[in-house]
Structure formats: C-alpha cells, structure tokens
Amino acid sequence: VRMALATLIEEGLLTTRKRGGTQVVKKPFQPPSFLLPATWRELVAFGAQITPQTLASESGCVPLVPPGVAVRGTFASEYQRLLRVHTHEDAKFCFSELYLEQDAYSALAMKLPTTTLADALGNDPSVIASARQHLSVAPADELIANALGVSLGTPLMQALRWACNPDGLIIYWAKVSFLSEYVHIEMDLLK
C-alpha cells in the first residue's frame, strides 16, 4: 500500500502533508504530443491544429543559416520576418522565426493573421516545388525563453525548414523551436 501511495504521489495524483493527511488532486496537466511533420503536406495539415500569434513583423530581412546546415536553393534579396508563438488549447508550445519572400508575403498577407505560413502557401507544386527540414536540439535563447515562459538554456526541439519554388528560389525559411514535451518523431526505418 505504501509503494502504491508513493507511486500516486510521484505521478501527481495525490498530495500529502504532515498532519494534513493525503488528498486526491485533479489529474495533472499532460500536454498533447504532436507528431512532427515529415512532409510538406503534413506540415500544411499540422497548421490546422494550432493557433499562431504574431509577436513582431519586419520587412527587408534575410535569414541567417546556422553553420553546418546545407541549404539547397537560392535566397531572395528580401524577406518578411515574422516572430510567432503557437498555441494549442491556450498552452504555448512553439516559437517560430519565419521568413517569407517579400512578393509571396504581399500576396498572402491577408491570410497570415489566422493561419500558419505553410498553410497559407498550400500544397500547389507550382508554388512549392521542394521542401526540406533539418532537426536538432538547441537551447532556448533569451527571445525564445521569454516568449515560451521557460528558463534560458532549456533544451528545445528545433526544426529548420525551407521551401523552394520551381525556380529554386527559397520562398519560405523557418526556425521553429518546440517545447520537447509537446512533440515526438516517428520514422519508418525501412524506407
């Protein structure tokens, strides 16, 4: 019985106090776990599950590519930079630094307040001819820590994503940082 009670206390289902007894608590919050998209089509569908909130928007920017990341495609001269926090059921789980080629931004600006960039771009092969994703673990910097309410240096799942038009121009670049308890990855090891 003691071992069972200790397990329930560890799981957060019971609380105990000296001379206060043991009490049942509400089921602890367990964040939803999203399967990280592995294709552009999955990324577009993923956008329908989350709610973006734009924190800042700036024109005339160019993305910085981290060392060691091999990017296929050519960068445009100017991008619209968007800083966004993404939520699911009012819980912040993701921070994104997004770059959308300036002409593409002008064409999609009306859709962007309520949708993700990938969702706004859609699945049309005449717009998105190729797309790549690079996954890693990275620490939360000051900007991300403040936006997500975590400690500086918290390990996050980071996805670098980019998509090119048929001419090889990178029209979408994203650095997306997820709280690790909200995401998981599955891969078919025989493909």
MIDOKOL-975571 format. One record per residue (C-alpha): residue in three letters; chain; x, y, z. Coordinates in pm, 1 decimal, always signed. Example, Ala and Ser with C-alpha at 12.3 -4.5 7.8 and 13.67 -1.06 7.14 Angstrom:
! residues 2
<node><residuo>ala</residuo><cadena>A</cadena><xx>+1230.0</xx><yy>-450.0</yy><zz>+780.0</zz></node>
<node><residuo>ser</residuo><cadena>A</cadena><xx>+1367.0</xx><yy>-106.0</yy><zz>+714.0</zz></node>
END
This chain:
! residues 191
<node><residuo>val</residuo><cadena>A</cadena><xx>+0.0</xx><yy>+0.0</yy><zz>+0.0</zz></node>
<node><residuo>arg</residuo><cadena>A</cadena><xx>+286.7</xx><yy>+237.1</yy><zz>+85.3</zz></node>
<node><residuo>met</residuo><cadena>A</cadena><xx>+450.4</xx><yy>+171.0</yy><zz>-252.2</zz></node>
<node><residuo>ala</residuo><cadena>A</cadena><xx>+121.7</xx><yy>+231.6</yy><zz>-433.6</zz></node>
<node><residuo>leu</residuo><cadena>A</cadena><xx>+69.4</xx><yy>+559.9</yy><zz>-246.2</zz></node>
<node><residuo>ala</residuo><cadena>A</cadena><xx>+427.5</xx><yy>+668.8</yy><zz>-321.4</zz></node>
<node><residuo>thr</residuo><cadena>A</cadena><xx>+370.7</xx><yy>+598.5</yy><zz>-691.9</zz></node>
<node><residuo>leu</residuo><cadena>A</cadena><xx>+46.3</xx><yy>+800.7</yy><zz>-694.5</zz></node>
<node><residuo>ile</residuo><cadena>A</cadena><xx>+223.2</xx><yy>+1090.5</yy><zz>-520.4</zz></node>
<node><residuo>glu</residuo><cadena>A</cadena><xx>+506.9</xx><yy>+1075.5</yy><zz>-780.2</zz></node>
<node><residuo>glu</residuo><cadena>A</cadena><xx>+251.2</xx><yy>+1086.4</yy><zz>-1061.0</zz></node>
<node><residuo>gly</residuo><cadena>A</cadena><xx>+90.4</xx><yy>+1394.1</yy><zz>-906.5</zz></node>
<node><residuo>leu</residuo><cadena>A</cadena><xx>-242.6</xx><yy>+1226.8</yy><zz>-834.4</zz></node>
<node><residuo>leu</residuo><cadena>A</cadena><xx>-208.7</xx><yy>+1253.2</yy><zz>-455.2</zz></node>
<node><residuo>thr</residuo><cadena>A</cadena><xx>-64.3</xx><yy>+1516.0</yy><zz>-224.7</zz></node>
<node><residuo>thr</residuo><cadena>A</cadena><xx>+44.5</xx><yy>+1458.4</yy><zz>+129.8</zz></node>
<node><residuo>arg</residuo><cadena>A</cadena><xx>+124.7</xx><yy>+1691.3</yy><zz>+418.8</zz></node>
<node><residuo>lys</residuo><cadena>A</cadena><xx>+249.1</xx><yy>+1624.2</yy><zz>+769.4</zz></node>
<node><residuo>arg</residuo><cadena>A</cadena><xx>-53.4</xx><yy>+1605.7</yy><zz>+996.0</zz></node>
<node><residuo>gly</residuo><cadena>A</cadena><xx>-266.3</xx><yy>+1707.7</yy><zz>+697.9</zz></node>
<node><residuo>gly</residuo><cadena>A</cadena><xx>-329.4</xx><yy>+1366.1</yy><zz>+554.5</zz></node>
<node><residuo>thr</residuo><cadena>A</cadena><xx>-330.3</xx><yy>+1252.5</yy><zz>+194.9</zz></node>
<node><residuo>gln</residuo><cadena>A</cadena><xx>-563.0</xx><yy>+1407.5</yy><zz>-60.5</zz></node>
<node><residuo>val</residuo><cadena>A</cadena><xx>-659.0</xx><yy>+1327.2</yy><zz>-417.2</zz></node>
<node><residuo>val</residuo><cadena>A</cadena><xx>-579.8</xx><yy>+1604.3</yy><zz>-665.1</zz></node>
<node><residuo>lys</residuo><cadena>A</cadena><xx>-711.9</xx><yy>+1670.0</yy><zz>-1012.8</zz></node>
<node><residuo>lys</residuo><cadena>A</cadena><xx>-545.1</xx><yy>+1480.0</yy><zz>-1290.8</zz></node>
<node><residuo>pro</residuo><cadena>A</cadena><xx>-221.6</xx><yy>+1668.9</yy><zz>-1367.8</zz></node>
<node><residuo>phe</residuo><cadena>A</cadena><xx>-196.7</xx><yy>+1859.0</yy><zz>-1694.3</zz></node>
<node><residuo>gln</residuo><cadena>A</cadena><xx>-46.8</xx><yy>+1644.1</yy><zz>-1966.1</zz></node>
<node><residuo>pro</residuo><cadena>A</cadena><xx>+34.7</xx><yy>+1836.5</yy><zz>-2280.7</zz></node>
<node><residuo>pro</residuo><cadena>A</cadena><xx>-72.4</xx><yy>+1694.4</yy><zz>-2614.6</zz></node>
<node><residuo>ser</residuo><cadena>A</cadena><xx>+210.4</xx><yy>+1540.5</yy><zz>-2811.3</zz></node>
<node><residuo>phe</residuo><cadena>A</cadena><xx>+222.9</xx><yy>+1632.9</yy><zz>-3178.9</zz></node>
<node><residuo>leu</residuo><cadena>A</cadena><xx>+386.8</xx><yy>+1414.5</yy><zz>-3439.1</zz></node>
<node><residuo>leu</residuo><cadena>A</cadena><xx>+641.4</xx><yy>+1639.3</yy><zz>-3610.7</zz></node>
<node><residuo>pro</residuo><cadena>A</cadena><xx>+557.5</xx><yy>+1672.1</yy><zz>-3980.5</zz></node>
<node><residuo>ala</residuo><cadena>A</cadena><xx>+784.8</xx><yy>+1475.4</yy><zz>-4212.2</zz></node>
<node><residuo>thr</residuo><cadena>A</cadena><xx>+643.6</xx><yy>+1606.8</yy><zz>-4542.6</zz></node>
<node><residuo>trp</residuo><cadena>A</cadena><xx>+522.4</xx><yy>+1943.6</yy><zz>-4668.2</zz></node>
<node><residuo>arg</residuo><cadena>A</cadena><xx>+167.8</xx><yy>+1807.2</yy><zz>-4695.0</zz></node>
<node><residuo>glu</residuo><cadena>A</cadena><xx>+182.0</xx><yy>+1700.3</yy><zz>-4327.2</zz></node>
<node><residuo>leu</residuo><cadena>A</cadena><xx>+317.1</xx><yy>+2044.6</yy><zz>-4233.2</zz></node>
<node><residuo>val</residuo><cadena>A</cadena><xx>+22.7</xx><yy>+2214.3</yy><zz>-4404.5</zz></node>
<node><residuo>ala</residuo><cadena>A</cadena><xx>-220.0</xx><yy>+1980.3</yy><zz>-4222.5</zz></node>
<node><residuo>phe</residuo><cadena>A</cadena><xx>-39.7</xx><yy>+2040.7</yy><zz>-3891.1</zz></node>
<node><residuo>gly</residuo><cadena>A</cadena><xx>-110.4</xx><yy>+2412.6</yy><zz>-3928.3</zz></node>
<node><residuo>ala</residuo><cadena>A</cadena><xx>-483.5</xx><yy>+2344.5</yy><zz>-3896.6</zz></node>
<node><residuo>gln</residuo><cadena>A</cadena><xx>-430.9</xx><yy>+2206.9</yy><zz>-3541.8</zz></node>
<node><residuo>ile</residuo><cadena>A</cadena><xx>-253.3</xx><yy>+2508.2</yy><zz>-3394.7</zz></node>
<node><residuo>thr</residuo><cadena>A</cadena><xx>-316.4</xx><yy>+2878.9</yy><zz>-3343.4</zz></node>
<node><residuo>pro</residuo><cadena>A</cadena><xx>-42.3</xx><yy>+3128.2</yy><zz>-3439.9</zz></node>
<node><residuo>gln</residuo><cadena>A</cadena><xx>+4.5</xx><yy>+3464.2</yy><zz>-3270.2</zz></node>
<node><residuo>thr</residuo><cadena>A</cadena><xx>+235.6</xx><yy>+3713.1</yy><zz>-3440.3</zz></node>
<node><residuo>leu</residuo><cadena>A</cadena><xx>+459.8</xx><yy>+3896.1</yy><zz>-3193.6</zz></node>
<node><residuo>ala</residuo><cadena>A</cadena><xx>+653.4</xx><yy>+4102.7</yy><zz>-3449.3</zz></node>
<node><residuo>ser</residuo><cadena>A</cadena><xx>+678.4</xx><yy>+4154.7</yy><zz>-3823.1</zz></node>
<node><residuo>glu</residuo><cadena>A</cadena><xx>+961.3</xx><yy>+4323.6</yy><zz>-4012.8</zz></node>
<node><residuo>ser</residuo><cadena>A</cadena><xx>+1030.0</xx><yy>+4368.8</yy><zz>-4384.4</zz></node>
<node><residuo>gly</residuo><cadena>A</cadena><xx>+1358.0</xx><yy>+4374.9</yy><zz>-4574.2</zz></node>
<node><residuo>cys</residuo><cadena>A</cadena><xx>+1522.4</xx><yy>+4090.2</yy><zz>-4379.5</zz></node>
<node><residuo>val</residuo><cadena>A</cadena><xx>+1740.9</xx><yy>+3796.8</yy><zz>-4481.2</zz></node>
<node><residuo>pro</residuo><cadena>A</cadena><xx>+1755.6</xx><yy>+3468.1</yy><zz>-4284.4</zz></node>
<node><residuo>leu</residuo><cadena>A</cadena><xx>+2076.0</xx><yy>+3357.0</yy><zz>-4114.4</zz></node>
<node><residuo>val</residuo><cadena>A</cadena><xx>+2172.8</xx><yy>+2997.4</yy><zz>-4187.0</zz></node>
<node><residuo>pro</residuo><cadena>A</cadena><xx>+2339.5</xx><yy>+2822.0</yy><zz>-3890.9</zz></node>
<node><residuo>pro</residuo><cadena>A</cadena><xx>+2685.0</xx><yy>+2676.6</yy><zz>-3959.6</zz></node>
<node><residuo>gly</residuo><cadena>A</cadena><xx>+2681.1</xx><yy>+2315.8</yy><zz>-4075.6</zz></node>
<node><residuo>val</residuo><cadena>A</cadena><xx>+2334.2</xx><yy>+2328.6</yy><zz>-4234.9</zz></node>
<node><residuo>ala</residuo><cadena>A</cadena><xx>+2349.7</xx><yy>+2258.0</yy><zz>-4608.4</zz></node>
<node><residuo>val</residuo><cadena>A</cadena><xx>+2071.0</xx><yy>+2456.0</yy><zz>-4773.1</zz></node>
<node><residuo>arg</residuo><cadena>A</cadena><xx>+1956.9</xx><yy>+2364.4</yy><zz>-5124.0</zz></node>
<node><residuo>gly</residuo><cadena>A</cadena><xx>+1817.4</xx><yy>+2664.7</yy><zz>-5306.2</zz></node>
<node><residuo>thr</residuo><cadena>A</cadena><xx>+1890.2</xx><yy>+3032.2</yy><zz>-5356.4</zz></node>
<node><residuo>phe</residuo><cadena>A</cadena><xx>+1789.9</xx><yy>+3305.9</yy><zz>-5114.5</zz></node>
<node><residuo>ala</residuo><cadena>A</cadena><xx>+1593.3</xx><yy>+3606.7</yy><zz>-5236.1</zz></node>
<node><residuo>ser</residuo><cadena>A</cadena><xx>+1719.9</xx><yy>+3957.3</yy><zz>-5162.0</zz></node>
<node><residuo>glu</residuo><cadena>A</cadena><xx>+1438.5</xx><yy>+4041.0</yy><zz>-4915.6</zz></node>
<node><residuo>tyr</residuo><cadena>A</cadena><xx>+1202.4</xx><yy>+3856.0</yy><zz>-4683.9</zz></node>
<node><residuo>gln</residuo><cadena>A</cadena><xx>+928.8</xx><yy>+3946.6</yy><zz>-4440.7</zz></node>
<node><residuo>arg</residuo><cadena>A</cadena><xx>+1035.2</xx><yy>+3824.9</yy><zz>-4094.5</zz></node>
<node><residuo>leu</residuo><cadena>A</cadena><xx>+764.0</xx><yy>+3710.8</yy><zz>-3855.3</zz></node>
<node><residuo>leu</residuo><cadena>A</cadena><xx>+811.9</xx><yy>+3612.6</yy><zz>-3492.8</zz></node>
<node><residuo>arg</residuo><cadena>A</cadena><xx>+529.1</xx><yy>+3391.5</yy><zz>-3374.6</zz></node>
<node><residuo>val</residuo><cadena>A</cadena><xx>+415.3</xx><yy>+3190.2</yy><zz>-3077.4</zz></node>
<node><residuo>his</residuo><cadena>A</cadena><xx>+194.3</xx><yy>+2890.1</yy><zz>-3147.5</zz></node>
<node><residuo>thr</residuo><cadena>A</cadena><xx>-60.6</xx><yy>+2758.1</yy><zz>-2902.3</zz></node>
<node><residuo>his</residuo><cadena>A</cadena><xx>-287.2</xx><yy>+2460.7</yy><zz>-2862.9</zz></node>
<node><residuo>glu</residuo><cadena>A</cadena><xx>-578.9</xx><yy>+2499.0</yy><zz>-2620.7</zz></node>
<node><residuo>asp</residuo><cadena>A</cadena><xx>-419.8</xx><yy>+2819.2</yy><zz>-2480.4</zz></node>
<node><residuo>ala</residuo><cadena>A</cadena><xx>-88.1</xx><yy>+2647.6</yy><zz>-2397.7</zz></node>
<node><residuo>lys</residuo><cadena>A</cadena><xx>+223.5</xx><yy>+2791.5</yy><zz>-2566.1</zz></node>
<node><residuo>phe</residuo><cadena>A</cadena><xx>+428.3</xx><yy>+2510.1</yy><zz>-2713.8</zz></node>
<node><residuo>cys</residuo><cadena>A</cadena><xx>+625.0</xx><yy>+2655.1</yy><zz>-3003.5</zz></node>
<node><residuo>phe</residuo><cadena>A</cadena><xx>+814.4</xx><yy>+2969.6</yy><zz>-3105.7</zz></node>
<node><residuo>ser</residuo><cadena>A</cadena><xx>+893.2</xx><yy>+3035.7</yy><zz>-3469.8</zz></node>
<node><residuo>glu</residuo><cadena>A</cadena><xx>+1113.0</xx><yy>+3280.5</yy><zz>-3654.6</zz></node>
<node><residuo>leu</residuo><cadena>A</cadena><xx>+975.2</xx><yy>+3278.6</yy><zz>-4007.6</zz></node>
<node><residuo>tyr</residuo><cadena>A</cadena><xx>+1086.4</xx><yy>+3437.0</yy><zz>-4332.1</zz></node>
<node><residuo>leu</residuo><cadena>A</cadena><xx>+856.8</xx><yy>+3464.1</yy><zz>-4631.2</zz></node>
<node><residuo>glu</residuo><cadena>A</cadena><xx>+989.9</xx><yy>+3600.5</yy><zz>-4960.8</zz></node>
<node><residuo>gln</residuo><cadena>A</cadena><xx>+867.6</xx><yy>+3960.4</yy><zz>-4990.8</zz></node>
<node><residuo>asp</residuo><cadena>A</cadena><xx>+647.7</xx><yy>+3912.0</yy><zz>-5301.9</zz></node>
<node><residuo>ala</residuo><cadena>A</cadena><xx>+494.2</xx><yy>+3594.5</yy><zz>-5155.7</zz></node>
<node><residuo>tyr</residuo><cadena>A</cadena><xx>+427.2</xx><yy>+3784.3</yy><zz>-4832.8</zz></node>
<node><residuo>ser</residuo><cadena>A</cadena><xx>+246.0</xx><yy>+4060.4</yy><zz>-5022.3</zz></node>
<node><residuo>ala</residuo><cadena>A</cadena><xx>+24.5</xx><yy>+3800.6</yy><zz>-5193.4</zz></node>
<node><residuo>leu</residuo><cadena>A</cadena><xx>-55.5</xx><yy>+3614.6</yy><zz>-4868.1</zz></node>
<node><residuo>ala</residuo><cadena>A</cadena><xx>-59.3</xx><yy>+3895.6</yy><zz>-4608.0</zz></node>
<node><residuo>met</residuo><cadena>A</cadena><xx>-439.7</xx><yy>+3887.2</yy><zz>-4565.1</zz></node>
<node><residuo>lys</residuo><cadena>A</cadena><xx>-437.8</xx><yy>+3514.6</yy><zz>-4472.3</zz></node>
<node><residuo>leu</residuo><cadena>A</cadena><xx>-148.6</xx><yy>+3527.2</yy><zz>-4226.1</zz></node>
<node><residuo>pro</residuo><cadena>A</cadena><xx>-311.3</xx><yy>+3666.7</yy><zz>-3911.1</zz></node>
<node><residuo>thr</residuo><cadena>A</cadena><xx>-514.4</xx><yy>+3345.8</yy><zz>-3866.5</zz></node>
<node><residuo>thr</residuo><cadena>A</cadena><xx>-307.4</xx><yy>+3073.6</yy><zz>-4032.4</zz></node>
<node><residuo>thr</residuo><cadena>A</cadena><xx>+43.1</xx><yy>+2930.6</yy><zz>-4044.9</zz></node>
<node><residuo>leu</residuo><cadena>A</cadena><xx>+273.5</xx><yy>+3023.8</yy><zz>-4332.2</zz></node>
<node><residuo>ala</residuo><cadena>A</cadena><xx>+282.9</xx><yy>+2665.7</yy><zz>-4460.6</zz></node>
<node><residuo>asp</residuo><cadena>A</cadena><xx>-96.6</xx><yy>+2651.1</yy><zz>-4458.9</zz></node>
<node><residuo>ala</residuo><cadena>A</cadena><xx>-115.1</xx><yy>+2985.3</yy><zz>-4642.8</zz></node>
<node><residuo>leu</residuo><cadena>A</cadena><xx>+133.8</xx><yy>+2864.9</yy><zz>-4906.7</zz></node>
<node><residuo>gly</residuo><cadena>A</cadena><xx>-56.5</xx><yy>+2538.0</yy><zz>-4950.7</zz></node>
<node><residuo>asn</residuo><cadena>A</cadena><xx>+32.8</xx><yy>+2225.8</yy><zz>-5146.2</zz></node>
<node><residuo>asp</residuo><cadena>A</cadena><xx>+37.8</xx><yy>+2363.7</yy><zz>-5500.4</zz></node>
<node><residuo>pro</residuo><cadena>A</cadena><xx>+352.6</xx><yy>+2229.5</yy><zz>-5678.2</zz></node>
<node><residuo>ser</residuo><cadena>A</cadena><xx>+363.8</xx><yy>+2543.8</yy><zz>-5892.3</zz></node>
<node><residuo>val</residuo><cadena>A</cadena><xx>+434.2</xx><yy>+2734.9</yy><zz>-5567.3</zz></node>
<node><residuo>ile</residuo><cadena>A</cadena><xx>+626.2</xx><yy>+2478.2</yy><zz>-5358.2</zz></node>
<node><residuo>ala</residuo><cadena>A</cadena><xx>+844.8</xx><yy>+2252.1</yy><zz>-5572.1</zz></node>
<node><residuo>ser</residuo><cadena>A</cadena><xx>+1077.5</xx><yy>+2127.2</yy><zz>-5297.0</zz></node>
<node><residuo>ala</residuo><cadena>A</cadena><xx>+1092.4</xx><yy>+2147.1</yy><zz>-4919.3</zz></node>
<node><residuo>arg</residuo><cadena>A</cadena><xx>+1345.2</xx><yy>+2032.5</yy><zz>-4659.3</zz></node>
<node><residuo>gln</residuo><cadena>A</cadena><xx>+1363.6</xx><yy>+2002.0</yy><zz>-4280.9</zz></node>
<node><residuo>his</residuo><cadena>A</cadena><xx>+1665.9</xx><yy>+1978.0</yy><zz>-4050.3</zz></node>
<node><residuo>leu</residuo><cadena>A</cadena><xx>+1600.6</xx><yy>+1865.1</yy><zz>-3689.5</zz></node>
<node><residuo>ser</residuo><cadena>A</cadena><xx>+1823.8</xx><yy>+1922.6</yy><zz>-3388.9</zz></node>
<node><residuo>val</residuo><cadena>A</cadena><xx>+1817.2</xx><yy>+2000.3</yy><zz>-3018.5</zz></node>
<node><residuo>ala</residuo><cadena>A</cadena><xx>+1902.9</xx><yy>+2360.6</yy><zz>-2929.0</zz></node>
<node><residuo>pro</residuo><cadena>A</cadena><xx>+1894.9</xx><yy>+2567.1</yy><zz>-2609.8</zz></node>
<node><residuo>ala</residuo><cadena>A</cadena><xx>+1635.5</xx><yy>+2841.8</yy><zz>-2560.8</zz></node>
<node><residuo>asp</residuo><cadena>A</cadena><xx>+1788.0</xx><yy>+3184.1</yy><zz>-2615.1</zz></node>
<node><residuo>glu</residuo><cadena>A</cadena><xx>+1652.3</xx><yy>+3492.2</yy><zz>-2436.0</zz></node>
<node><residuo>leu</residuo><cadena>A</cadena><xx>+1390.5</xx><yy>+3569.9</yy><zz>-2700.8</zz></node>
<node><residuo>ile</residuo><cadena>A</cadena><xx>+1251.9</xx><yy>+3214.4</yy><zz>-2707.5</zz></node>
<node><residuo>ala</residuo><cadena>A</cadena><xx>+1270.2</xx><yy>+3174.3</yy><zz>-2328.3</zz></node>
<node><residuo>asn</residuo><cadena>A</cadena><xx>+1064.9</xx><yy>+3490.7</yy><zz>-2277.3</zz></node>
<node><residuo>ala</residuo><cadena>A</cadena><xx>+810.0</xx><yy>+3400.6</yy><zz>-2544.4</zz></node>
<node><residuo>leu</residuo><cadena>A</cadena><xx>+752.0</xx><yy>+3045.8</yy><zz>-2415.7</zz></node>
<node><residuo>gly</residuo><cadena>A</cadena><xx>+795.6</xx><yy>+3117.5</yy><zz>-2045.9</zz></node>
<node><residuo>val</residuo><cadena>A</cadena><xx>+1086.3</xx><yy>+2876.1</yy><zz>-1996.0</zz></node>
<node><residuo>ser</residuo><cadena>A</cadena><xx>+1432.5</xx><yy>+2913.0</yy><zz>-1847.3</zz></node>
<node><residuo>leu</residuo><cadena>A</cadena><xx>+1721.7</xx><yy>+3036.9</yy><zz>-2057.1</zz></node>
<node><residuo>gly</residuo><cadena>A</cadena><xx>+1905.1</xx><yy>+2734.2</yy><zz>-2197.7</zz></node>
<node><residuo>thr</residuo><cadena>A</cadena><xx>+1608.1</xx><yy>+2495.7</yy><zz>-2178.2</zz></node>
<node><residuo>pro</residuo><cadena>A</cadena><xx>+1664.7</xx><yy>+2220.0</yy><zz>-2439.2</zz></node>
<node><residuo>leu</residuo><cadena>A</cadena><xx>+1415.9</xx><yy>+2253.0</yy><zz>-2724.8</zz></node>
<node><residuo>met</residuo><cadena>A</cadena><xx>+1345.6</xx><yy>+2051.8</yy><zz>-3037.9</zz></node>
<node><residuo>gln</residuo><cadena>A</cadena><xx>+1445.9</xx><yy>+2278.9</yy><zz>-3325.8</zz></node>
<node><residuo>ala</residuo><cadena>A</cadena><xx>+1333.2</xx><yy>+2239.6</yy><zz>-3686.0</zz></node>
<node><residuo>leu</residuo><cadena>A</cadena><xx>+1491.7</xx><yy>+2440.9</yy><zz>-3964.3</zz></node>
<node><residuo>arg</residuo><cadena>A</cadena><xx>+1260.6</xx><yy>+2432.8</yy><zz>-4264.3</zz></node>
<node><residuo>trp</residuo><cadena>A</cadena><xx>+1278.7</xx><yy>+2580.8</yy><zz>-4610.5</zz></node>
<node><residuo>ala</residuo><cadena>A</cadena><xx>+1075.7</xx><yy>+2555.4</yy><zz>-4926.3</zz></node>
<node><residuo>cys</residuo><cadena>A</cadena><xx>+1166.6</xx><yy>+2649.0</yy><zz>-5283.2</zz></node>
<node><residuo>asn</residuo><cadena>A</cadena><xx>+958.2</xx><yy>+2747.6</yy><zz>-5581.0</zz></node>
<node><residuo>pro</residuo><cadena>A</cadena><xx>+1011.2</xx><yy>+2568.9</yy><zz>-5918.0</zz></node>
<node><residuo>asp</residuo><cadena>A</cadena><xx>+1298.9</xx><yy>+2810.1</yy><zz>-6000.0</zz></node>
<node><residuo>gly</residuo><cadena>A</cadena><xx>+1491.3</xx><yy>+2703.8</yy><zz>-5686.2</zz></node>
<node><residuo>leu</residuo><cadena>A</cadena><xx>+1422.9</xx><yy>+3029.9</yy><zz>-5500.5</zz></node>
<node><residuo>ile</residuo><cadena>A</cadena><xx>+1373.5</xx><yy>+2983.1</yy><zz>-5126.7</zz></node>
<node><residuo>ile</residuo><cadena>A</cadena><xx>+1038.3</xx><yy>+3147.7</yy><zz>-5059.6</zz></node>
<node><residuo>tyr</residuo><cadena>A</cadena><xx>+992.9</xx><yy>+3011.1</yy><zz>-4706.3</zz></node>
<node><residuo>trp</residuo><cadena>A</cadena><xx>+1252.4</xx><yy>+2975.9</yy><zz>-4430.0</zz></node>
<node><residuo>ala</residuo><cadena>A</cadena><xx>+1169.1</xx><yy>+2887.2</yy><zz>-4069.5</zz></node>
<node><residuo>lys</residuo><cadena>A</cadena><xx>+1347.7</xx><yy>+2824.6</yy><zz>-3743.2</zz></node>
<node><residuo>val</residuo><cadena>A</cadena><xx>+1087.3</xx><yy>+2657.9</yy><zz>-3523.2</zz></node>
<node><residuo>ser</residuo><cadena>A</cadena><xx>+1154.6</xx><yy>+2574.5</yy><zz>-3157.1</zz></node>
<node><residuo>phe</residuo><cadena>A</cadena><xx>+923.5</xx><yy>+2329.7</yy><zz>-2979.1</zz></node>
<node><residuo>leu</residuo><cadena>A</cadena><xx>+895.3</xx><yy>+2251.3</yy><zz>-2609.9</zz></node>
<node><residuo>ser</residuo><cadena>A</cadena><xx>+1007.1</xx><yy>+1889.7</yy><zz>-2618.1</zz></node>
<node><residuo>glu</residuo><cadena>A</cadena><xx>+714.0</xx><yy>+1753.8</yy><zz>-2416.0</zz></node>
<node><residuo>tyr</residuo><cadena>A</cadena><xx>+478.4</xx><yy>+1861.4</yy><zz>-2696.2</zz></node>
<node><residuo>val</residuo><cadena>A</cadena><xx>+640.2</xx><yy>+1678.4</yy><zz>-2987.6</zz></node>
<node><residuo>his</residuo><cadena>A</cadena><xx>+754.7</xx><yy>+1337.1</yy><zz>-3091.7</zz></node>
<node><residuo>ile</residuo><cadena>A</cadena><xx>+911.2</xx><yy>+1192.7</yy><zz>-3405.1</zz></node>
<node><residuo>glu</residuo><cadena>A</cadena><xx>+829.8</xx><yy>+866.6</yy><zz>-3577.7</zz></node>
<node><residuo>met</residuo><cadena>A</cadena><xx>+1021.0</xx><yy>+726.2</yy><zz>-3873.0</zz></node>
<node><residuo>asp</residuo><cadena>A</cadena><xx>+984.5</xx><yy>+420.9</yy><zz>-4090.2</zz></node>
<node><residuo>leu</residuo><cadena>A</cadena><xx>+1335.5</xx><yy>+276.1</yy><zz>-4076.3</zz></node>
<node><residuo>leu</residuo><cadena>A</cadena><xx>+1277.3</xx><yy>+56.6</yy><zz>-4384.0</zz></node>
<node><residuo>lys</residuo><cadena>A</cadena><xx>+1204.8</xx><yy>+341.7</yy><zz>-4625.0</zz></node>
END
